Amino acid sequence: MFVTRRGFRISYQVFGTGPDLVLIHGLYMWCSRWHDTGYVDALAGKFRLIVPDMIGHGESEKPQDPAAYGPVNMAADVLAILDAEGIGQAHVWGYSMGANVSETLAVTAPDRVRSLTLGGFPPGLSREQLDAFEWEIPDSWEEWDDGSFPPAVVAMFRDHNPDFRPIRACMQAIWSRPAVSLAGLRALAGPILTYIGADDYMADLAREQCAALPCRLEIVPGGHVEAFREIDNVLPFALSHLDAAATAASA
């Protein structure tokens, strides 16, 4: 299915029945990765899943202007999907870039988000914390491949997104994004779960950020890729978080 916002067509899929749960993928990925890795099969029996292709990814349009991207724009795209589906409130689960979009959605539209699940990225990073990483934005897949991802994953990303220009535009917008503050996250009514790989270079920062929030933190084995792909390490605590939030919402 598609929704049009800002002149761009945004693709999404819907699975299952139950409380509404949005799954927001990471950079270089697409909505079917939630299906391919088993999340959809594991969750669709308990939740109605709304799974978008974020702009620049999958079957959604792929502009080359960084102004089209960024978590604020992408969070509003998700709201347009919720509106199209007649959904007032949903649980929101994002991984990596999807975590950035998810926390932005929760802070900018708190009445639409029942709970947050944030994977692979520390919540509420300040502008100074983001700037400290000094990320260099590559111009091609060849420049991007620094050996931090397994070759099979690199090949999958490249084959699915052969034109690097939309990916680069998305990266530019993310790295220059306004930060979601810890104060903004503290003001949320719904519960927050954060998880990250033990070998992820941001794991210590996630511990620091979560200690400053009313936030549950789980450390899972492996690095950034494994923390998404190895779902058996994630589903038990994620389901308990979602079940508790859904029960509280019903009450």
C-alpha positions in Angstrom: 0.0 0.0 0.0 1.0 3.6 -0.5 0.4 7.0 1.1 1.4 10.3 -0.6 2.9 13.0 1.6 5.0 16.0 0.5 4.6 14.8 -3.1 6.4 11.5 -2.4 4.8 8.0 -2.4 5.6 6.1 0.8 5.1 2.4 0.7 4.0 0.2 3.7 2.7 -3.2 4.5 0.2 -4.4 7.1 0.2 -7.8 8.8 -1.8 -9.4 11.6 -4.4 -8.3 14.1 -4.4 -6.8 17.5 -2.9 -3.6 19.0 -1.2 -1.5 16.4 2.6 -1.7 16.3 4.8 0.2 13.8 8.1 -1.3 12.8 10.6 1.2 11.4 13.7 -0.1 9.7 17.3 1.2 9.8 19.4 3.0 7.2 20.1 1.0 4.0 17.3 -1.4 4.9 13.7 -1.8 3.8 10.4 -3.0 5.4 10.8 -6.6 4.3 13.8 -7.1 6.5 11.4 -7.3 9.4 9.8 -10.1 7.6 12.9 -11.9 6.3 14.4 -12.0 9.8 11.3 -13.4 11.5 9.9 -10.5 13.3 6.6 -10.3 11.4 5.9 -14.0 11.8 6.7 -13.8 15.6 4.6 -10.6 16.2 1.7 -10.8 13.7 -0.3 -13.2 15.9 -0.4 -10.6 18.7 -0.3 -7.3 17.0 -1.4 -5.5 13.8 1.9 -4.6 12.3 2.4 -1.4 10.2 5.7 -1.8 8.4 6.8 1.2 6.2 9.5 1.6 3.7 11.0 4.9 4.8 11.6 7.5 2.1 14.7 6.6 0.1 14.3 2.9 0.8 12.5 -0.1 -0.6 9.4 0.7 -2.7 9.1 4.3 -1.5 10.3 7.2 -3.6 14.0 8.0 -3.5 14.7 11.7 -3.8 18.3 12.9 -3.9 17.7 16.1 -1.9 18.7 15.9 1.8 15.9 18.3 2.6 13.4 15.5 1.9 14.8 13.3 4.7 15.7 13.6 8.4 13.8 12.2 11.4 11.3 15.0 11.6 10.1 14.6 8.0 10.3 10.8 8.2 8.3 10.7 11.5 5.6 12.8 9.9 5.5 10.3 7.0 4.7 7.6 9.6 2.0 9.8 11.0 0.5 10.0 7.5 0.4 6.2 7.3 -1.3 6.0 10.7 -3.9 8.6 9.5 -4.5 6.6 6.3 -5.1 3.5 8.3 -7.3 5.3 10.8 -5.0 4.5 13.7 -5.1 7.0 16.6 -2.3 5.4 18.8 0.3 2.8 18.1 3.3 1.1 19.8 6.4 2.1 17.9 9.6 0.0 17.4 12.5 1.3 15.5 16.0 0.0 14.8 19.1 2.2 14.2 17.9 5.1 12.0 14.4 3.8 12.8 15.1 4.4 16.5 15.9 8.1 15.6 12.6 8.3 13.7 10.7 6.6 16.5 11.9 8.8 19.3 11.2 11.9 17.1 7.7 10.6 16.4 7.1 10.1 20.1 8.3 13.6 21.1 6.6 15.5 18.3 3.3 13.6 18.5 3.2 12.1 22.0 -0.5 11.5 21.9 0.0 9.0 19.0 2.6 6.7 20.6 1.7 4.2 23.3 5.2 2.8 23.9 8.7 3.0 22.4 11.1 0.2 21.6 14.5 1.7 20.4 17.1 -0.7 19.1 20.7 -0.1 18.1 21.0 3.6 18.9 21.2 5.5 22.3 18.2 7.6 23.0 18.2 11.3 23.4 21.7 12.1 22.2 22.6 15.8 22.4 23.9 17.9 19.5 27.3 17.8 21.1 27.3 14.0 21.4 26.3 13.6 17.8 29.0 16.1 16.6 31.7 14.2 18.6 31.5 11.3 16.2 32.7 13.3 13.2 31.0 11.0 10.7 32.3 11.3 7.2 29.5 10.8 4.6 30.7 8.6 1.7 29.9 9.2 -1.9 29.5 5.6 -3.0 29.0 2.1 -1.7 32.8 1.5 -2.3 33.7 4.4 0.0 31.0 3.3 2.5 32.3 -0.3 2.9 34.9 0.1 5.7 34.7 -3.6 6.7 32.4 -3.0 9.7 29.5 -5.0 8.1 29.8 -8.6 6.9 30.4 -8.9 3.1 27.0 -10.6 2.6 25.2 -7.7 4.4 27.1 -5.2 2.3 26.1 -7.0 -0.9 22.5 -7.2 0.1 22.3 -3.5 0.9 24.1 -2.6 -2.4 22.0 -4.9 -4.5 18.8 -3.6 -3.1 19.8 0.1 -3.3 22.2 0.3 -6.3 21.9 4.1 -6.5 23.8 5.5 -3.5 22.7 9.1 -4.0 19.4 8.7 -2.0 21.2 6.9 0.8 23.8 9.7 0.9 21.1 12.3 1.1 19.4 10.5 3.9 22.7 10.2 5.8 23.3 13.9 5.4 19.9 14.7 6.9 20.3 12.3 9.8 23.7 13.5 10.9 22.6 17.1 10.8 19.3 16.4 12.5 18.1 18.3 15.6 18.6 16.1 18.6 15.7 14.7 20.6 16.5 15.8 24.2 16.4 13.6 27.3 14.0 16.1 28.7 11.6 15.5 25.8 11.8 11.7 26.3 11.3 12.1 30.1 8.0 13.8 29.4 6.5 10.9 27.6 3.8 9.0 29.3 4.5 5.6 27.6 7.3 3.2 28.6 10.6 3.1 26.8 12.8 0.1 26.0 16.2 0.4 24.6 18.5 -2.4 23.5 21.9 -2.5 21.8 24.6 -5.1 21.0 27.3 -5.6 23.6 29.9 -5.1 20.8 28.2 -2.0 19.3 30.6 1.0 19.6 27.7 3.0 21.1 26.9 0.5 23.9 28.5 2.5 26.6 26.8 5.7 25.4 23.5 3.8 25.5 24.1 2.9 29.1 24.8 6.5 30.0 21.7 7.8 28.2 19.4 5.2 29.7 20.7 5.9 33.2 19.4 9.4 32.8 15.9 8.3 31.7 13.0 6.2 33.0 14.1 3.6 30.4 14.6 -0.2 30.4 18.0 -1.1 28.8 18.9 -4.6 27.5 22.3 -5.5 26.2 22.3 -8.3 23.7 25.2 -10.4 22.2 27.0 -9.2 19.2 27.3 -6.0 17.3 25.0 -3.7 15.4 24.0 -6.3 12.7 23.5 -9.2 15.2 21.4 -7.1 17.5 18.8 -6.9 14.7 19.3 -10.2 13.0 19.5 -12.5 16.0 15.8 -12.1 17.0 15.8 -14.9 19.7 18.0 -12.6 21.7 15.5 -9.7 21.4 12.0 -11.1 21.3 11.6 -12.2 24.9 12.2 -8.9 26.5 10.6 -6.9 23.6 7.4 -8.9 23.9 7.3 -8.5 27.7 7.7 -4.7 27.2 5.0 -4.6 24.5 2.6 -6.9 26.5 3.0 -4.7 29.6 2.4 -1.5 27.6 -0.6 -3.0 25.8 -2.1 -4.2 29.1 -1.6 -0.7 30.6 -3.1 1.0 27.6 -6.2 -1.3 27.8 -6.6 -0.6 31.5 
